[in-house]
Amino acid sequence: MLTSSETPIVATVVLVAFGILGWGFYRARPYGKLGILAWLQSVILMIPWLLFFGLFAAGIYVNIVGILFLLVVSTGVYVFLGRQLRAAGQDAILRQRATQRLEAEVQQQGSPTNNSNLPEGTAQLKPEVLSIPEEDLNMIKGIFGLDTFFTTETIAYQEGAIFKGNLRGEPEAVHNTLSASLQERLGDKYRLFIVENTDGKPVIIVLPSRNDPRPMTLPQKVFAVILLVGTIATSLETAGLLLNFDFFSNPERFREVIPIGAGILTVLIAHEIGHWLLARRHQIRLSWPYFLPAIQIGSFGAITRFESLLPNRKVLFDISLAGPAVGGIVSLLMLVAGLLLSHKGSLFQLPNEFFSGSILVGTLARVILGSALQSPLVDIHPLVVIGWLGLVVTALNLMPAGQLDGGRIVQAIYGRKIAGRATVATLIVLVLVSLGTPLALYWAIVIVFLQRDLERPSLNEISEPDDARAALGLLALFLMVATLLPLTPGLAGRLGIGG
């Protein structure tokens, strides 16, 4: 039975989980059948993990066969719902296209077909107030039309212009059409963005290409190399501390720290390879990673900048999730392999209360090691420590704040407004947690000074990622919480972690 001190904690976790699901349903309901099916996909993907951790918190742990069964069933239901969603989506698209065709016919009867002859009531600022040359401005206006974006107003913005009006098609298709037309008329001179205005309506922004992200300079590359060397040093120092000696004071013992230090660096490199592979697939340039040395865990990961404009939020999501996905999978495989290889006489001995420091690690250790966690000291393989550190680094980078991977994922799925609120909420939580853990304060400082700003808008900021990506994003954030959230001593004791 739960004690009186643990009941509020379990109740809070349950309420938060149902609150997230309820918020998702609230967001999905306005989209009708499509929204509900998409919401159900997210729920189905989350149910096995919620059920597993819920049973675990109740003192019931599921073996590996049961876990696999839950995952297989949820995957089957997820695929079925995906087929239903695609079928419903095709129907919706056909209806929308028919409606747009009728609207276009009505517009053509009462409006000129040539966009160079705008209605008399159209509000246009004089070209002289715009930074764009008049000749270029006229050519830009020529790309718009009744079947793409019908402009009603032109406003000066930075070195370019904002075009207000009515969107006449799917944002992605319209953006592709307008961008191709702009490229044909003016080459690589301008970039076309489609974003939401403050009133929630789509607008077109055209800016000169000279505002594109710039490649790294030589001093920046040198600084990145210095940080890499520093990260190698701190990874070796972390390995030394785990082996109960100071590597910086005993550099002659470098052979002892190389295996663990190399394991930590392997996770970091795997993370960056994940980003690089998806960036290459989408033809996006990335800067060299700026690694963040940390003696406590070797490194806090790396800061990587986009050196290309992102075409849409789907690409932002794919590249952002790829790093934590690859790094997290490598870390998880190391952790599980280490637990399976652990035996009496293994290199490391950890007090059993260490395993209550993470719900995810504690549950896996309980399933694999069983009653061994009741011993005061638990013999574990070095891969357990390396995998655990890798999961912590991955989880820290998945926090929904600024330009961290988690912040970019939230921005890709929910937009810039929600991402900004999530950043503030994350910083508040980190400040509260830092009262007991200095690591949280350090990470909050890193976010405030280096990563607090949101990622710059994509060229097509309107189109949202599909529901499969949204479900994967929620799963990644859920596993982040499960990695960083500890078990209470009472719950850990009831589950057999500790004496």
N, C-alpha and C positions, 0 to 999 in steps of 0.2 A: 504494500500500500504506500501511496505517496505521503510524505510527512507534511505537516502544516507549512513548513518553510519552502517546500518544493512545489506545492500545489500552485501558488501564484506564478511561478516560473513556467511550469508546463502549460498553465492556462494562457499565459501571455504568448508563448510560442504558437499555440493552437489558434488563438485569436488573430495573430499576425498572419499566419498561413491562410486562414479563411478570409481575412481582410484583403490580402493580395488577390485571391481568387475572385472575391466579390468585386473588387475594383476592376479586374479584367472583364468580368461579365458586364459591368456598368459601361465600360468603354466599347464593348462588342455589341451591345443591344441595339444601338442606333443603326447598325449596318445590317440588321435583319438576319436572315438565314445564314448568309456568308459570315457575319460576325460571330454568331453563336457557334457555328461549326469550327471556326478558327479558335475560339475560346476553348471549346471542348478538346481540340488537339493539344493545347497547352496544358489543360488539366490532366489529360491522359498521360502525357509525357512526364508530369510531375508526380502522379499518384504512386508509382512504385517507390520512389524515394521518400515521399511523405509517409507512406505506410510503413516502410522499413524503419525510418527513424522514430515514427510514432510508437511502433511495437517495441523498439529498442528502449525508448523512454519509459515504457510500461513494464520493462523487465523481461521482455520476450525478444530474443534475437533469432533471426532467420539465417539458416545455413546458406552456403553458396548456391546449392541447387535451387532453393526457394527464391533467392535473388534473381538467378537466371530465368526462372519461370515467370516471375513478375515482369522482367524486362521483355521477354519474348511476347507475353500476352499484350503488354502495353504497346509494343511495336506493331503487332498485328492490328490492334484497334486504331492506332495512329495512322497506319497506311490506309485502312478502310475509310476513316474520316477524311483523309487527304483526297481520296477518289471522289467522295461525296462533295467535298469543297470545290474541287476542280469542275465537276459537273454543274454545280450551282453557279460557279463563276462564269462558265461559258454562257449559261442562260442570261445572267445579268449583263454580260458584255453585249450580247445580241440585242437585248432590249434597249440598252443605252445607245448603241449605234443607230438603232431605228429612230429613237427619240431625237438624236442629234441630226439625223438626216432630215427629219421633218422641220426642225428648227432652222436648219440651213436654208431649206426651201422657202420658208417664211421670210427669213432675212433677205434672201436674194430678190424677193418680190418688192421689198420696200427700201432696200439699201443698195448703193453702188457696189459692183463686184470688184472694182479696182480700189485698193487701199490708198492710192495716192490722192483720191478724191474723198476726203473724210466728210462726215456730216457737218453742217454749219455749227451745230451745238457742241462740237468736239472742242474740249479745252486743251490748247497746245501752248506751251511756253515758247517764246521766240528762241530760235536757234542760237542767238548771240549769247544767251546766258549759260549755254552748255559748253563744256570743255571739248566735246566732240566736234570736229570740223563739220560745217554745214553740209558739205558734199557727202561725207561719211554718214551723217545723220539721216540724210534723205535715202541713202542706200540701205541703211538699217531699217528704216520705216517700211521699205519696200518688201521686206521678208514676211511681214505680217499679212494675215488674210482672214476671211470669214471662217475658214475651216480649221484654223489653228489658234490665233490669238487676235481678237479684234480690239485695237488700241483706242483708248478714249482720252488719254492724257499723257504728256511727257514731262518729266520732272528731272532737273539736274541733280546728280548724285555723285559725289567725289569727282573722279575724272571721267565719269561716264554718265549714264542716264537711266532713270526708272521709267518703264512704260506700263501704265495702268490700263486695264481693259478687262475683257471677258475671255476666259479660257474656253476653247471650243473642241476639246478632245481630251484623250488620256494624256496626263502630264508628260509621261515618258515619250510617247509618240510625237507629241507637239514639240518637246525639247529637241528631239533628234532631227525633226524636220527643219525647225528654225535654225539650229546650229549648222546643219549642212548648207542651208541657204546662205547664212552669214559667212561661212567659210568660202563658199563659191564666189560671193561678191567682194569680200574684203580680205580673203586669205586668212592668215594667222594673226591679224591685227587686233581682234577683239574676242572677248569671251562672253557667252550668253548664259545667264543664270535664271532659273525659274524658282521663285521662293514665295513664301507667304508674307503678305503685308501685315501691318499691325492689326488690321481688321479681319485677318484670317483669309483674305482673298488672294489668289495668285497674282503675282506681278512679274514682269520681265526686267532684269537688270543687265545692262551691257557695260562692260568695263574693258579698258585696254589690256592687252596681254602682258604689258610690262609690269602689271601688278601680280603676275603669277608667282608662286613660291620659287625662291632662288636656291640653286644648288649650294652645298656646303663650301665654305671658303677653306683655304689651306690652314689658317689658324684654328678653325673649328675642327678640322680633321685631326690636327695635332692634339687638340684638347681631348677628342674622343679616344685617341690612342693612349693618352696619359691616364684617362679614367679606366680604360681596359687593363692597363698595367696595375693600377691601384686595385681593381677588382680581383685580379689574379692573386695579388698579395693578401687581400683581406680573406679570400677564399681559403688560402693556405693557412692563414692565421686562425680562421674558424676551425679548420681541421685540427690544428694544433691544440686549440682549447678543448675540443672534443676528446682529444687524446691526453688531456691533462698536462699540457706544457705550452709555453709561449714560444711560438715559432720565430717571432721577430728577435727574441733573445737567444734562440738556439737554431740559427739557420742551417747548421751542419746536419740537422735531423730532417732535412727536406724530403728524403726518401719516404719517411713515415707519413708525411702529410699529403703526398702526391695523389694516392688513390681517392681519398675523400675530397680533396680540393678539385681533382679532375671531375669527380661526380657532380659537384656543385656547378662547375663551369659547363658540364654537359647539359644540364637542365637549362641554364641561361642561354646557351647557344641554340638548343632545340627550340626555345621560345622565339628567338629572333629568326630562325630558319622558317618557322611557321608563318611569321609576318611576311618574310621575303618571298616565299613561294606563292602566296595568294596575291601579293603585290605584283609579282611578275606575271601571274596569270591575267590580271586586270590591266597590265601595262601601266602601273603606277610606280614612280620612283620614290624610294625611301632614302632618308639620310642614314649615315652611319649611326649605329646605336651609341648613345651616351650612357654607359653603365654607371650604376650608383653603388660605389663600394660601401660595405657595412660589415664591421667586424662581428656583429652579433650573429648574422646568418650568411655571411659571405658577400651578399649583394641584395639590393632591393629591386633588382631588375634593371631595365634600361629605358631611356627616353628616346623614342624614334619619331622623327618628323616626316610628314609627307612633303615631298618635293614636286608633286604634281597636283593639279586640281582633280578632285574626285568627281566622277561623272554622276553618281547618285549615292543615296544612303545605303543601298545594298552592298556596294563596294566598300564603304566605310565599315559596315558590319563584318563582312567577310574577312577583311584584313585585320581588323581589331580582334576578332574571335580566334583567328588562326593561331596566333602566338600562344595565348593561354591554353588553347586546346592541345597543341603539340607538346608544350612544356608540361601541362598538367597530366597528359597521358603518360609521358616519359616518367614523370615523378611518381604517378600512381603505380606504374609497372615496377619501378624500383622499390616502392614501399611494399607491395604485395610479395614480390620476389624475396625481399629481405625478411618479411615475416615468415614466409615458407621455409627459408634457409636458417632461421633462428633456432638455436638449440643450446643446451647446457654447455657452457664454455665458449659461447660466442664472444666476439671482441668487446662489445659494449654491454654495460649493465646500467639499466635505468630504473630509478624508483618507480613503482607501479602507478603512483599518482600522476606521473608525466602523461600517461595515456588518457587521462581525463581532461587534458588541455585542448582536445579537439574532438568534436562529435564524430567527424568522418574517420580520423585515425583511430579513435577509441573503438568505434564499431567494427572496423576491419580487424583490428588487433584482437578484439574479443571473439570474433568469428573464427579467426585462424589460430590464435594461440590458446584460446579457451581458458582453462583453469590456471595456466601459467601466470596470468595477470594477477593472481591472488598472492603471489610471492612478493615479499618486500622489494626484492631486486629482480628485474626481468632481464635475462640474457637475450640480446638482439644482435642481428647481423648489421654491419655498417650500412648496408643499402637501406635499412629502415630509416636511419638518421638522414641520409642523403635525400631519399624520397620525401620524407616529412618536410625538410627544409625547402625542397622544390615546390611542394604543395603550398607552403606558406608564402613563398615569393609569388607564385601564381595567383593565390587568393588576394594578396595585397594589390596586385596589378589589376584585379577584377573589381576593385572597389569602385562604385559608381560616382566618380568625381572627375571633373575636368577632362584632361587629355590622357588620363589613364585608360587602359584597355576597357575597363568596365564603364567609364564615363563615355567613351566613344560608342560602346555598344548601346547604352541607354539613349544617347543622342540619335543613333541610327534607327532605333525602334520607335521611340516616343517623341523625338523632336527636340529642338533646342530649349524650349521653355521648361519641359520636364527635366532635361539634363541639368539645367542651371539649378533647379530646386534640389535635385538629387545631390549635386555638389555641395550645396550649403548644408543639407541634412547630414551628409557623410562627414563633413568637417566638424559639425556639432558633436556627432557620435564619437569621433576620434578624440576630441578635446575631453569629453567625459571619461572615455576609457583610459586616457593618458594619466588620470589620477591614480591608477593602479599599475599601468604599464608604460614605461618611458618610450617603448618602441612605437606606440601609437602617436605620441607627441612628435617624434622624429618624422614619422610618415606624414602627419598633418602639416608640418613645416615644409616638407618636400612638395606637397600638393599646392600649398599657398604660394610659394615662391617660384615653382617651376611648372606646375601642371594645372593650375586652377582654371585657366581660360578654356572655353569650349573649342572644339575643332572648327575651322572655318567652314562655311556652308558649302555643300556640294553644288555642282552645276545644276543638277535637278534635285532641289531640296523638298519637293512636294511628294514625289512617289515614295511610299513606305516599303520597307522590306516585306517579303511574303511571310505567311504565318509560320512556316517551318523555321525560318530564321528567328522569328520572335520567340517561338517555343524553345529553341536552342539557347537564346540569350537568357531567358528566364531560368533554364536549367543551369547555365554557367553561374549566374548570380546566386542561385540556391546552393550550389556546391561550394561557392566562395564562403557563404555564411556557415555552412556545415564544417568547413575547414577551420575557420577562425573562432567559432563559438565553442566555448568549453562546456563540459558537463559539470553540474554541481557535485560536490563531494558525496552527498547522499545518493544521488542517482547513480554515480559511478560505483558506489559501494553495492547498491542493490543489483547492478548489472554484472557484478563479479570483477570489477576493476578495483583492486585493492583488497585488503584483508577483511 
